[in-house]
Amino acid sequence: MTANTLSTPGDRTAGPATAVLPPVPAFPPPRRPDGAAGDGAAPGDGGLASVHARGVSAWFGKHKVLDRVSLEMPAGRVTALIGPSGCGKSTFLRILNRMHELVPTAALAGEVLLDGADIYDPAKRVTEARRHIGMVFQKPNPFPAMSIQDNVVAGLGLTGRKVDKGVREELVESSLTRAGLWNEVKDRLRAPGGGLSGGQQQRLCIARALAVTPRVLLMDEPCSALDPTSTRRIEETITDLSREVTIVIVTHNMQQAARVSDQCAFFLAEAGTPGRIVEHGDTDAMFSEPQDARTFDYVNGRFG
């Protein structure tokens, strides 16, 4: 998949497009956990990673849902995708770790770069992309009959990783700690994951995603089904994790976007047209001085 090639539905090998891709904005250098500026590590080297979507278009069958979306998601920052339902935010999020292609009628065009390397390169395996770019879904989905500790390490087998018992125990503790759940479950690790509360189940799913050591974590409305207390805990977890993992989150909660994100991208699909990014940039600026009137109306609750 290349930035100057647009595929039509069902055809990823279409010829060069005549359309000119929108310019890609520049962002300040990403921060590292020590607060210093940096470009991030090379793919496979570990550390913080940037994600860069260039000219991404997407279809379900003949229905085009995204039109040439370009967005840089800098390393070590939280990027919030906002906009009304049906504007392509969740589709875009799934494209970032190759889940879009699981839909039989799906097609796409453009590039998704993880520190400059295209995750859709034919030479790269899908499991490799999903190991580096993890996903947490809207509804908590732990394996209900599986123990808490087994839930945490369930993803290791899917990525082909084998660890001995000692490393496994350390991984369970560190992942649950990073997800803000360890102190609540450390004395019942063999209890079923399905017995946890909704908020705890969502943090267990975050721990499961973290156990495979992703460099980027995608979250699709992770708090939409949770009570305010659980939402606060998830938001605290997001803030803590952003020091070590690049996070991209879809949310319809404008207060949440303002609280947890460093930058926002406002998606909109108008009058039956495919979803596009109307405006993106620093979160504070987007909420206080948006450049587009539609952004102002949306963040102030006038539609959507």
C-alpha positions as CSV (number, residue, x, y, z in Angstrom):
1,M,0.0,0.0,0.0
2,T,1.5,3.3,-1.0
3,A,0.6,6.9,-0.3
4,N,0.0,7.7,-4.0
5,T,-2.0,4.6,-4.8
6,L,-5.7,4.5,-4.3
7,S,-7.3,1.0,-4.3
8,T,-10.9,0.6,-5.3
9,P,-13.1,-1.8,-3.3
10,G,-11.7,-5.3,-3.6
11,D,-8.6,-4.1,-5.6
12,R,-5.4,-3.1,-3.7
13,T,-3.4,-3.1,-6.8
14,A,-5.0,-0.2,-8.6
15,G,-2.8,2.3,-10.5
16,P,-1.7,5.7,-9.3
17,A,-4.4,8.1,-8.2
18,T,-4.8,11.4,-9.8
19,A,-5.9,13.1,-6.6
20,V,-3.4,15.0,-4.6
21,L,-3.2,13.9,-1.0
22,P,-3.8,16.6,1.7
23,P,-0.7,17.9,3.4
24,V,0.4,16.2,6.5
25,P,0.7,18.7,9.5
26,A,3.9,19.0,11.5
27,F,3.7,18.4,15.3
28,P,6.3,19.2,18.0
29,P,8.9,16.5,18.6
30,P,7.4,13.6,20.6
31,R,8.3,13.2,24.3
32,R,10.1,10.3,25.8
33,P,9.4,9.0,29.3
34,D,12.3,11.2,30.6
35,G,10.6,14.3,29.1
36,A,13.3,14.7,26.4
37,A,12.4,15.2,22.8
38,G,13.1,12.3,20.4
39,D,12.0,10.7,17.2
40,G,11.1,7.3,18.8
41,A,12.8,4.0,18.3
42,A,13.0,2.1,15.0
43,P,10.4,-0.6,14.4
44,G,11.2,-3.6,16.6
45,D,13.6,-1.8,18.9
46,G,10.9,-1.2,21.6
47,G,10.2,2.2,23.2
48,L,7.8,4.8,22.2
49,A,6.5,4.8,18.6
50,S,4.8,7.3,16.3
51,V,1.9,6.3,14.0
52,H,1.4,8.2,10.7
53,A,-1.7,7.7,8.5
54,R,-1.3,9.1,5.0
55,G,-4.1,9.4,2.5
56,V,-6.2,6.6,4.1
57,S,-9.5,5.8,2.3
58,A,-11.7,2.9,3.2
59,W,-14.7,1.0,1.8
60,F,-17.2,-1.6,2.9
61,G,-18.2,-3.1,-0.4
62,K,-19.0,-0.1,-2.7
63,H,-19.7,2.2,0.3
64,K,-16.8,4.6,0.9
65,V,-16.5,5.4,4.6
66,L,-13.2,7.4,4.8
67,D,-11.7,9.7,2.2
68,R,-8.0,10.4,2.2
69,V,-7.5,10.8,5.9
70,S,-4.0,11.9,7.0
71,L,-3.0,12.1,10.6
72,E,0.2,12.0,12.6
73,M,-0.1,10.4,16.1
74,P,3.2,11.3,17.8
75,A,5.0,9.0,20.2
76,G,4.2,9.2,23.8
77,R,1.1,11.3,23.4
78,V,-2.7,10.6,23.6
79,T,-4.6,11.4,20.4
80,A,-8.4,11.5,20.7
81,L,-10.6,10.9,17.7
82,I,-13.8,12.8,18.1
83,G,-16.9,13.3,16.0
84,P,-20.5,12.1,15.5
85,S,-21.4,8.5,15.1
86,G,-21.0,7.2,11.6
87,C,-18.1,9.4,10.6
88,G,-15.5,6.7,10.4
89,K,-13.6,7.1,13.7
90,S,-13.8,3.4,14.7
91,T,-13.0,2.2,11.1
92,F,-10.0,4.4,11.1
93,L,-8.9,3.0,14.5
94,R,-9.2,-0.5,13.2
95,I,-7.2,0.3,10.1
96,L,-4.3,1.3,12.4
97,N,-3.7,-2.3,13.4
98,R,-5.1,-4.2,10.4
99,M,-8.4,-5.2,11.8
100,H,-10.3,-3.5,9.0
101,E,-9.2,-6.3,6.6
102,L,-11.0,-8.9,8.7
103,V,-14.3,-7.7,7.1
104,P,-14.8,-9.7,3.9
105,T,-16.1,-6.7,1.9
106,A,-13.5,-4.2,3.2
107,A,-11.0,-2.4,1.1
108,L,-8.6,0.4,1.8
109,A,-5.9,2.6,0.3
110,G,-3.1,4.8,1.7
111,E,-0.4,4.1,4.2
112,V,-0.1,3.4,7.9
113,L,3.4,3.9,9.1
114,L,4.8,2.8,12.4
115,D,8.0,4.8,12.9
116,G,8.2,5.1,9.1
117,A,7.6,1.4,8.3
118,D,4.3,0.6,6.5
119,I,2.4,-2.0,8.5
120,Y,0.6,-3.1,5.3
121,D,3.9,-4.0,3.6
122,P,3.2,-7.5,2.1
123,A,6.4,-8.7,3.7
124,K,5.0,-8.1,7.2
125,R,2.7,-10.5,9.0
126,V,-0.6,-9.3,10.5
127,T,0.4,-10.7,13.9
128,E,3.5,-8.5,13.8
129,A,1.4,-5.4,13.3
130,R,-1.0,-6.4,16.1
131,R,1.8,-7.1,18.5
132,H,3.2,-3.6,18.2
133,I,-0.3,-1.9,18.0
134,G,-2.7,-3.3,20.5
135,M,-6.4,-2.8,20.8
136,V,-9.0,-2.3,23.6
137,F,-12.6,-2.5,22.6
138,Q,-15.7,-0.6,23.7
139,K,-17.2,-3.5,25.6
140,P,-14.9,-5.4,28.0
141,N,-14.2,-8.8,26.5
142,P,-12.2,-10.9,29.0
143,F,-12.4,-14.7,28.6
144,P,-15.1,-15.2,31.3
145,A,-14.2,-18.8,32.3
146,M,-10.4,-18.1,32.2
147,S,-8.7,-17.0,35.4
148,I,-7.5,-13.4,35.8
149,Q,-3.9,-14.3,35.4
150,D,-4.5,-16.5,32.3
151,N,-6.5,-13.7,30.8
152,V,-3.5,-11.4,31.1
153,V,-1.1,-13.8,29.2
154,A,-3.7,-15.1,26.7
155,G,-2.3,-12.9,23.9
156,L,1.2,-14.3,24.2
157,G,0.3,-17.5,22.3
158,L,-1.3,-15.5,19.5
159,T,1.9,-13.6,18.9
160,G,4.1,-16.7,19.2
161,R,5.8,-15.8,22.4
162,K,6.8,-18.4,25.0
163,V,7.8,-17.5,28.5
164,D,8.7,-19.7,31.5
165,K,6.7,-19.7,34.7
166,G,8.9,-17.1,36.5
167,V,8.7,-14.6,33.7
168,R,5.0,-15.3,33.3
169,E,4.3,-14.4,36.9
170,E,6.4,-11.2,36.6
171,L,4.5,-10.3,33.4
172,V,1.1,-10.8,35.0
173,E,2.1,-8.5,37.9
174,S,3.6,-5.8,35.8
175,S,0.8,-5.8,33.3
176,L,-1.9,-5.6,36.0
177,T,0.1,-2.9,37.8
178,R,0.4,-0.8,34.7
179,A,-3.4,-1.2,34.1
180,G,-4.1,0.0,37.6
181,L,-5.6,-3.4,38.7
182,W,-2.9,-5.3,40.6
183,N,-3.8,-4.1,44.1
184,E,-7.5,-5.1,43.6
185,V,-6.9,-8.6,42.3
186,K,-3.5,-9.8,43.5
187,D,-5.0,-12.1,46.1
188,R,-7.4,-13.8,43.6
189,L,-5.4,-14.2,40.4
190,R,-6.9,-17.7,39.9
191,A,-10.5,-16.4,40.1
192,P,-12.5,-16.2,36.8
193,G,-12.0,-12.9,34.9
194,G,-15.7,-12.8,34.2
195,G,-16.3,-12.3,38.0
196,L,-14.8,-8.8,38.0
197,S,-16.9,-5.6,37.8
198,G,-17.3,-3.9,34.4
199,G,-14.6,-1.4,35.1
200,Q,-12.2,-4.0,36.4
201,Q,-12.9,-6.2,33.3
202,Q,-11.9,-3.3,31.1
203,R,-8.7,-2.7,33.0
204,L,-8.1,-6.5,32.7
205,C,-8.4,-6.2,29.0
206,I,-5.9,-3.3,29.1
207,A,-3.5,-5.5,31.0
208,R,-4.0,-8.3,28.5
209,A,-3.1,-5.9,25.7
210,L,-0.1,-4.6,27.6
211,A,1.3,-8.1,28.2
212,V,2.4,-8.4,24.6
213,T,4.4,-5.2,25.1
214,P,2.8,-3.1,22.4
215,R,4.3,0.3,21.4
216,V,0.9,1.7,20.5
217,L,-2.5,1.1,22.3
218,L,-5.7,1.8,20.5
219,M,-8.9,2.3,22.6
220,D,-12.4,2.3,21.0
221,E,-14.7,4.2,23.5
222,P,-13.2,2.2,26.5
223,C,-15.4,4.0,29.0
224,S,-18.8,4.2,27.2
225,A,-20.3,1.3,29.2
226,L,-18.8,2.2,32.6
227,D,-20.0,4.2,35.6
228,P,-18.3,7.5,36.6
229,T,-16.0,5.9,39.1
230,S,-14.7,3.3,36.7
231,T,-14.4,5.9,34.0
232,R,-12.1,8.0,36.3
233,R,-9.9,4.9,37.0
234,I,-9.6,4.2,33.3
235,E,-8.7,7.8,32.6
236,E,-6.1,7.7,35.3
237,T,-4.7,4.5,33.7
238,I,-4.6,6.2,30.3
239,T,-2.6,9.2,31.7
240,D,-0.2,6.9,33.4
241,L,0.3,4.6,30.4
242,S,0.9,7.6,28.0
243,R,4.4,7.9,29.5
244,E,5.4,4.6,28.0
245,V,2.8,3.7,25.2
246,T,1.5,5.9,22.4
247,I,-2.3,6.0,22.8
248,V,-5.1,6.7,20.3
249,I,-8.6,6.8,21.7
250,V,-12.1,7.1,20.2
251,T,-14.5,9.0,22.5
252,H,-17.8,10.7,22.2
253,N,-17.3,12.3,25.6
254,M,-15.9,15.8,25.0
255,Q,-15.0,16.2,28.7
256,Q,-13.0,13.0,28.5
257,A,-11.2,14.1,25.4
258,A,-10.3,17.3,27.0
259,R,-9.0,15.6,30.2
260,V,-6.9,12.8,28.7
261,S,-5.7,13.8,25.3
262,D,-2.8,15.9,24.1
263,Q,-4.2,16.4,20.6
264,C,-7.6,15.8,18.9
265,A,-8.8,15.0,15.4
266,F,-12.4,15.9,14.6
267,F,-14.0,13.6,12.1
268,L,-17.1,14.5,10.2
269,A,-19.2,12.9,7.4
270,E,-21.6,15.4,5.9
271,A,-24.6,14.8,3.6
272,G,-23.8,11.2,2.9
273,T,-20.1,11.9,2.0
274,P,-17.3,9.7,3.4
275,G,-15.7,10.7,6.7
276,R,-12.9,13.2,6.7
277,I,-10.9,15.1,9.3
278,V,-12.2,18.6,9.5
279,E,-9.6,19.9,12.0
280,H,-6.9,18.5,14.2
281,G,-4.3,19.8,16.6
282,D,-3.5,20.6,20.2
283,T,-6.5,19.6,22.4
284,D,-6.5,22.9,24.4
285,A,-6.5,24.9,21.2
286,M,-9.2,22.7,19.6
287,F,-11.5,23.3,22.5
288,S,-10.8,26.9,23.2
289,E,-10.0,28.4,19.7
290,P,-11.0,26.0,17.0
291,Q,-10.3,27.2,13.4
292,D,-13.5,25.6,11.9
293,A,-17.0,26.7,12.9
294,R,-18.1,23.0,12.7
295,T,-15.5,22.1,15.3
296,F,-16.7,24.8,17.6
297,D,-20.3,23.7,17.3
298,Y,-19.4,20.0,17.9
299,V,-17.2,20.5,21.0
300,N,-19.8,22.8,22.4
301,G,-22.6,20.2,22.0
302,R,-24.5,21.9,19.3
303,F,-24.8,18.7,17.3
304,G,-23.6,15.1,17.3
